[in-house]
Amino acid sequence: MVAAESALLVAAGLLVGATLLPLLRVPWWWVRSFDFPRLQILVLLVGVGVALAVVGGPVWALAAVAGAALYQSWRVWPYTPLARVQSLPATDSARTLRLVVSNVLMTNADHARWARVVRAEDPDVIAAVETDDAWVEALDAFADTHPHAVALPQDDTYGMAVRSRFEIVRHEVRHLVEPEVPSLWLALRLPAGDGADEDAGDETNAGDEVTLVVVHPRPPRPDTQQDATLRDAELVRVARALEPEAGPVIVAGDLNDVAWSDTTTLFQKLSGLLDPRIGRGLYATFHARHAWLRYPLDHVFHSEHWAVVDLARLADVGSDHFPMRLTLALDPQRQPQQDAPDADADDREDAAEAEDEAEDFLAEETPEEKAERTADDV
């Protein structure tokens, strides 16, 4: 019994430590990585807490485990169906955009399987990341139904591509932090709704331009000692670039960050975008091969012009990520009812610090250090 209690106390200490570490405002990968498995840590905390109670563990240990479990529950709670939704359900679905976003996994050669899953969803827009030349060719299978396309193939896992039924009015490739890591900015023309009189200036039904941003920032990685500095700065700069946008906006992609992290929360506050996951569920998309170790890494955020028709995680496509499908409706009735996040002075100071840290990191990095850091981008 003494040995069992000692083992449980060690486990409790490790789990409480894993809960406290992300409170440190540092970009180190070994700290920030504990942002990811909050649900898994919560389950382990509950198990260890129950076991400690059974063996009569000390009160201080039970209190520490209970406090850590409550904190983890508080962080995960918004991403359960028990919480209040942030993105309201649509009341008018006459004008919709159905998007599938997918990290295809560049080395995944099962292009046909991926195409079958995506085609079955009948999306208006397909956004894919980790696309090389072979994957861009695979997306060409949608040319008959999605004639508008922008492709940016890369062989380092940072390629991206979009196929759309809707007209792509213009597009721009931006490198906000690193020259190797792009983001894709598109203006789509959403068709006018049934019965719309564009000549009459019908603001609610005329064909709107929709801003779609596809992102895939560099992740924190333990194998290359790569911290979160560059990812954090990328998300801050995407958010800041969106602040002047007055029309409908969608941001989609593999953010290499979990929905409940401080960085993603800051991104939402700066951009004013809504998260359709909140109040609906976790929709954990990574890792597709390990059911016990999954996190919500693939995201779609939207401006308050939109309301949610449906949201789903799709079937396995051979990637290490599951695709996500989100159907949004331009809903003028819902727009004034939605409570978009907003940044305060402290948030803007945090954002400026994130950008400064990234600039300092890149300025001080030697060519040899960069080569070592990016050597495994495959």
ChimeraX attribute file (.defattr): number of C-alpha atoms within 10 A of each C-alpha:
attribute: neighborCount
match mode: 1-to-1
recipient: residues
	/A:1	8
	/A:2	9
	/A:3	8
	/A:4	13
	/A:5	18
	/A:6	13
	/A:7	14
	/A:8	20
	/A:9	20
	/A:10	12
	/A:11	17
	/A:12	24
	/A:13	15
	/A:14	13
	/A:15	20
	/A:16	21
	/A:17	13
	/A:18	19
	/A:19	23
	/A:20	16
	/A:21	16
	/A:22	20
	/A:23	13
	/A:24	10
	/A:25	11
	/A:26	14
	/A:27	20
	/A:28	18
	/A:29	19
	/A:30	18
	/A:31	18
	/A:32	21
	/A:33	20
	/A:34	18
	/A:35	24
	/A:36	21
	/A:37	18
	/A:38	22
	/A:39	20
	/A:40	14
	/A:41	20
	/A:42	23
	/A:43	14
	/A:44	17
	/A:45	27
	/A:46	17
	/A:47	14
	/A:48	21
	/A:49	23
	/A:50	16
	/A:51	16
	/A:52	23
	/A:53	14
	/A:54	10
	/A:55	13
	/A:56	12
	/A:57	19
	/A:58	12
	/A:59	11
	/A:60	9
	/A:61	18
	/A:62	21
	/A:63	12
	/A:64	17
	/A:65	28
	/A:66	19
	/A:67	15
	/A:68	23
	/A:69	24
	/A:70	15
	/A:71	16
	/A:72	22
	/A:73	16
	/A:74	11
	/A:75	16
	/A:76	20
	/A:77	19
	/A:78	21
	/A:79	23
	/A:80	16
	/A:81	14
	/A:82	12
	/A:83	14
	/A:84	14
	/A:85	20
	/A:86	21
	/A:87	28
	/A:88	21
	/A:89	18
	/A:90	22
	/A:91	15
	/A:92	16
	/A:93	16
	/A:94	13
	/A:95	18
	/A:96	21
	/A:97	20
	/A:98	18
	/A:99	24
	/A:100	27
	/A:101	27
	/A:102	28
	/A:103	26
	/A:104	27
	/A:105	21
	/A:106	21
	/A:107	16
	/A:108	15
	/A:109	15
	/A:110	15
	/A:111	18
	/A:112	13
	/A:113	12
	/A:114	21
	/A:115	15
	/A:116	11
	/A:117	15
	/A:118	23
	/A:119	14
	/A:120	8
	/A:121	13
	/A:122	14
	/A:123	21
	/A:124	18
	/A:125	22
	/A:126	23
	/A:127	26
	/A:128	28
	/A:129	27
	/A:130	26
	/A:131	27
	/A:132	24
	/A:133	15
	/A:134	15
	/A:135	26
	/A:136	23
	/A:137	14
	/A:138	17
	/A:139	24
	/A:140	13
	/A:141	14
	/A:142	19
	/A:143	13
	/A:144	9
	/A:145	14
	/A:146	20
	/A:147	14
	/A:148	18
	/A:149	20
	/A:150	19
	/A:151	20
	/A:152	19
	/A:153	20
	/A:154	21
	/A:155	15
	/A:156	17
	/A:157	23
	/A:158	23
	/A:159	26
	/A:160	28
	/A:161	21
	/A:162	24
	/A:163	25
	/A:164	21
	/A:165	22
	/A:166	18
	/A:167	17
	/A:168	22
	/A:169	12
	/A:170	12
	/A:171	15
	/A:172	13
	/A:173	14
	/A:174	14
	/A:175	13
	/A:176	19
	/A:177	22
	/A:178	15
	/A:179	8
	/A:180	14
	/A:181	20
	/A:182	23
	/A:183	23
	/A:184	23
	/A:185	18
	/A:186	21
	/A:187	20
	/A:188	22
	/A:189	17
	/A:190	21
	/A:191	18
	/A:192	17
	/A:193	16
	/A:194	10
	/A:195	8
	/A:196	16
	/A:197	15
	/A:198	14
	/A:199	7
	/A:200	8
	/A:201	10
	/A:202	12
	/A:203	12
	/A:204	16
	/A:205	20
	/A:206	19
	/A:207	18
	/A:208	18
	/A:209	18
	/A:210	18
	/A:211	23
	/A:212	22
	/A:213	23
	/A:214	26
	/A:215	28
	/A:216	26
	/A:217	25
	/A:218	26
	/A:219	18
	/A:220	23
	/A:221	16
	/A:222	12
	/A:223	9
	/A:224	13
	/A:225	13
	/A:226	18
	/A:227	21
	/A:228	26
	/A:229	24
	/A:230	26
	/A:231	22
	/A:232	29
	/A:233	25
	/A:234	27
	/A:235	28
	/A:236	26
	/A:237	19
	/A:238	21
	/A:239	21
	/A:240	18
	/A:241	13
	/A:242	17
	/A:243	12
	/A:244	9
	/A:245	12
	/A:246	10
	/A:247	12
	/A:248	17
	/A:249	21
	/A:250	19
	/A:251	22
	/A:252	23
	/A:253	26
	/A:254	27
	/A:255	23
	/A:256	23
	/A:257	27
	/A:258	24
	/A:259	27
	/A:260	18
	/A:261	18
	/A:262	16
	/A:263	21
	/A:264	18
	/A:265	17
	/A:266	22
	/A:267	26
	/A:268	23
	/A:269	21
	/A:270	25
	/A:271	29
	/A:272	22
	/A:273	27
	/A:274	26
	/A:275	22
	/A:276	24
	/A:277	23
	/A:278	22
	/A:279	19
	/A:280	20
	/A:281	20
	/A:282	21
	/A:283	22
	/A:284	21
	/A:285	23
	/A:286	23
	/A:287	17
	/A:288	20
	/A:289	14
	/A:290	9
	/A:291	10
	/A:292	10
	/A:293	14
	/A:294	20
	/A:295	25
	/A:296	25
	/A:297	21
	/A:298	27
	/A:299	27
	/A:300	24
	/A:301	21
	/A:302	25
	/A:303	24
	/A:304	26
	/A:305	20
	/A:306	28
	/A:307	29
	/A:308	22
	/A:309	18
	/A:310	14
	/A:311	20
	/A:312	15
	/A:313	17
	/A:314	19
	/A:315	14
	/A:316	16
	/A:317	24
	/A:318	18
	/A:319	22
	/A:320	17
	/A:321	26
	/A:322	26
	/A:323	29
	/A:324	24
	/A:325	24
	/A:326	20
	/A:327	20
	/A:328	25
	/A:329	22
	/A:330	25
	/A:331	23
	/A:332	18
	/A:333	14
	/A:334	20
	/A:335	18
	/A:336	11
	/A:337	11
	/A:338	18
	/A:339	14
	/A:340	19
	/A:341	18
	/A:342	14
	/A:343	17
	/A:344	9
	/A:345	8
	/A:346	9
	/A:347	16
	/A:348	16
	/A:349	11
	/A:350	15
	/A:351	24
	/A:352	14
	/A:353	13
	/A:354	23
	/A:355	20
	/A:356	13
	/A:357	17
	/A:358	20
	/A:359	16
	/A:360	11
	/A:361	13
	/A:362	15
	/A:363	9
	/A:364	10
	/A:365	12
	/A:366	11
	/A:367	10
	/A:368	8
	/A:369	11
	/A:370	11
	/A:371	11
	/A:372	12
	/A:373	16
	/A:374	14
	/A:375	11
	/A:376	11
	/A:377	10
	/A:378	13
